Every structure is written in C-alpha cells, then in structure tokens.
C-alpha cells in the first residue's frame, strides 16, 4: 500500500485524476458485468457519442492517456479487470471526453478447441485497449454497431 501511495505522489495532478477516473470506471464496469444481463451492458456500450471533433493530434493524445490509465489501473485493482472491463471503462472515459469509440466483441478457439471471447476498443483508426491480439478473433458484434 505504501508503494502505491508513493507512486501516486510521483504522478502529475492530471495523471492522478486519470488514475482515479480509471479506477472508478473499472469498478463500475466490473460491477455492471457481474450483476446486469449482457443485453443491458451491451445497450450501454451501444450508445452513440457525439464526437467533439478534436484534431487528430489531440484525439491521439487523449486516447493515449485513457489507454495508459486503464491498463495501469487494471493491473493493480483487486477485482477482475480483463478485456471486457477495460473496454467498457475506456469507452466510458472516452465518451466523457466526447471521443467516439467502438467496442468489438469476438470469439476464437483456444489450443484445446474451447471457445474463448475477447473485447477490444478502437477510436477511429486508433487502438485503445485489447487490440494487440484482435486478429485472432472473429468479430460477432460491435457497440455501437
């Protein structure tokens, strides 16, 4: 705990706010996935965002900040924060910034031929979270579609 507090002190005020926001978003996403039916979670993810029209450089900067905060916090929170939770949290954070994004849901078979699912998030051409292995999955749905 002391180590984490020490790290928080070394962050800039902007980074601290991002960490708090990402932690709250990951917690809300984990809670929603645990207690709500999939159609309700998907319905929330399917809401369209009116894009603020930021220039490409500003959009890339904000996407990078959200990516950093969500992935850093996902490794440290004491609850499940895998691809689905990260995708929902990042989509919500980008939505707060009026940056449109699309959550992709796909499936594949693992080495033992079991079906596995994966979620990844993109904002236009920019990878946000979960995109590093999305090519191995067949997309079933995207939100908003």
N, C-alpha and C positions, 0 to 999 in steps of 0.2 A: 504494500500500500504506500509506503514512504517513497519507494522508487517511482511509482506512478505520479504521486504528488510532485516529486522533483522534476519529472518530465513535463508536467503541466506548467510549472513555473518557467521552464525554459522556452515555452511557446509564446508567440506573439498574442496580443489580445484577439486578433482576428482568428488565429488558429485555435485558441481556446474556445471561442464561440462556435466554431465549426465542430470541434470535438464534442461539445455539449449537445449541439443540434443533432449530430450523427448518432450519439448515444441514445437520445430520446427517440429519434426516428427508428433506429434498430429495435429498441424496446417495443415501440408501438407496432412495428411490422411483425415482430415475433409473437406479440400478443394476438394480433389480428389473425395470423396464420394458425395459431393454436386454438382459437375459440370460434372463429367465424367460418361458415361454409365457403368453399372455394369460389362459388359464384359471387359472393359478396366482396371477397378480396379482389377478384378479377374485375368486378364492377368499379371498385375504387381506382384500380390501376388503369381502367379504360377511359377515365375522364380526360378529355382533351384540354390542353393548356393553351391559352392564347399567348403565343410566343412574343416576347418583348422586342424582338428584332435587334438584339445586340450584334455588334460586328463580330466577325469570325474570331478575331483575337481575344475579345472579351469573353465570348462564349467558351472558347477553349480554356481560358484561364479559370473560369468558374467551374467548368466540368472537371478540370484537374483538381481543383480544391475539394469538390464534393467527392471525387474518387479517392483522394488521399484520406479524407476524414472518415469515410465509410469503411474503407478497407483497414485502416489503422485501428479503428474502434471495434470492428468485427472480430479482430484477433484477440481483443482484450476483454470484451464483455463476458459476464459469467453465464449467459444464456446462449441458445443456438442462434448463430448469425451466419448462416450459409448463403448460398447464391440467391435464394428466394427473398430472404430477409434483406440482404444487401441491395438487391434490385429494387424492392419496394421503398426502402429507406432513401436510396439515391434518387429515385423517381420523385418522391415527395419533396426532397430537398431542392431538386432542380425546378420543380413546379413552383416552389416558393419564390424562386428567382425568375419565374416566368420564362423558363427554358424548356421547350418541348422535348420529350424523350419517348422512346418506345421500349416497352418491356417485352422480351421474347421468351416464349416457353417452348422447350423442345425435349425430345426423348432420344435415347440410344440404348443399345445393349452393351452390358459390360462383358468382361472376358469370360464370365460364367453364363452368358446369354440371359441375364436378368435385365429387365427394363429399368433404366435409371432416367431421372429427369434433371433438367438444368434450366436455369434462368439467366439471361444476360440483358443488359440495358445499353442502349445506344441513344445518342442525341445527334440526329443527322448522321454525318459520317464519323462522328467521334465515339470511340469506345468509352463506356463509363465503367461498368463493373461486369465481371463474368464473361467477357468476350474472348479471353485467351484460348478457350477450347470450344467455342461455339460451333466450329466447323464439323465437329464430331457428332453433332446432334441434328435431328430432323425437327424443324420447327413445326409445332402444332398450332400455336396461336400467338398473337401479338396484341399488346394492350397499350394505347388504343389501336384497334385493328385498322 
